[in-house]
């Protein structure tokens, strides 16, 4: 979770074009992101 790290890491360069953001869920975040991507392809 970048928001618990140094302040300079809080600014994302991809956030303005991102559909959403998953943070702080550990490996579950990757699983949720992958499922979201699969659902969007159908």
C-alpha positions in Angstrom: 0.0 0.0 0.0 1.8 3.1 -1.2 -0.3 5.4 1.0 1.4 4.0 4.1 4.9 4.7 2.7 6.8 7.9 2.0 4.8 11.0 1.0 6.4 11.2 -2.5 4.9 7.8 -3.3 1.4 9.1 -2.8 1.3 10.8 -6.2 0.4 8.4 -9.0 1.3 9.2 -12.6 -1.4 6.7 -13.9 -4.3 7.6 -11.6 -5.7 10.3 -14.0 -6.3 7.7 -16.7 -7.1 4.7 -14.4 -10.6 3.2 -14.1 -10.0 2.4 -10.4 -7.5 1.5 -7.8 -7.1 -1.4 -5.5 -4.7 -0.9 -2.5 -4.0 -2.5 0.8 -5.4 -6.0 0.1 -2.1 -7.8 -0.5 -2.3 -10.8 -2.9 -6.1 -10.5 -2.8 -5.8 -7.2 -4.7 -4.2 -9.0 -7.6 -6.9 -11.6 -7.7 -9.6 -8.9 -7.6 -7.9 -6.9 -10.4 -7.6 -10.0 -12.6 -11.3 -10.9 -12.0 -12.3 -7.3 -12.9 -10.2 -7.5 -16.1 -11.8 -10.8 -17.1 -15.3 -9.5 -16.4 -14.6 -6.4 -18.6 -13.5 -8.6 -21.5 -16.8 -10.5 -21.7 
